[in-house]
Amino acid sequence: MEEQSVDFHLRQALSHLDAALDKSIRLIHDNQEEKQIVGSKWEKFLGEFFGMVREKGKQSKMNLLTWISFPRIR
């Protein structure tokens, strides 16, 4: 049951990221001057995400990034 919950939340996260990517692309397509602003938003998001992974790892005393085989990501 807990595994399904993880799957559900990851699917939801992907859906939201897909929508954010589409919106980002439309914004920049319509106005190239938005590129820096949108890029900054993505940098902030990714920084917060990796910061959260590091913090949760410290709290749980686990290196969460070792769960992922980065060479297999395509």
Number of C-alpha atoms within 10 A of each C-alpha: 5 7 7 9 10 11 11 11 11 12 12 12 12 11 12 12 12 12 12 13 14 11 13 19 16 11 15 16 12 10 10 10 11 15 15 11 12 17 13 12 13 15 12 11 12 12 12 12 12 12 12 12 16 17 15 14 14 12 9 10 10 14 13 14 12 8 8 9 8 9 6 6 6 4
